[in-house]
């Protein structure tokens, strides 16, 4: 079960916004006359009749899909919308049906199919007024699958990518505010994963591997709540390796940015056990990262 289950709008409200189209066009059928074997040349020949398969108008299929949405038959709705897209490609009905296919699969939930349909919609209709919403549903399809930090974070990475693209391409969209919030959550989740792996390496005394993870937190996710601990862990790892200048710099940057932090107090106490004090060495990579922290 997702730790981030979110309902942005109800299916009933969304469907109501589109409304039921009124079908006035009659069904069309290509009807062939009955054929008589030999055209009667041999008298009383056997008759053959073709099957009459009427074409269902797109608005009828679309309304059938909406009706299934109202009853929460999301799979049935998706199939009806798919028929519109298949039988009337590139029409306005096809565009609307593809949008509703994304929505139906998201609500089911069938996130994989929702993303696939969303990618197709974005490719076909990149400038549609509904495209920002399609981006949002695609992002939510991954966001709702984000697991705890102990597990693989591919879903968080994909959600972050889609929401970031939404914000960049449609900065005035009504979905931007929520997308930005979820970008923050996804980044925090990815940072938490890096910290979890870094702490694991630290307990195994694999200090270079641990430092690489904490480095990524500072470089990629420095606006998250994990920055303070990452700086403390760098102090810890470098001190264990005997690289005192980097340990002192990490502690100094921690103190500059979070002077009241418990992590800074712990880093300061840790350095004192080795007769050291926090001090920033400006040629350190941590010092360079620290300058970007000052700007936040």
Beta strands, then each sheet from edge to edge (+ up, - down):
strand 1: 35-36
strand 2: 47-48
sheet 1: 1+ 2-
end
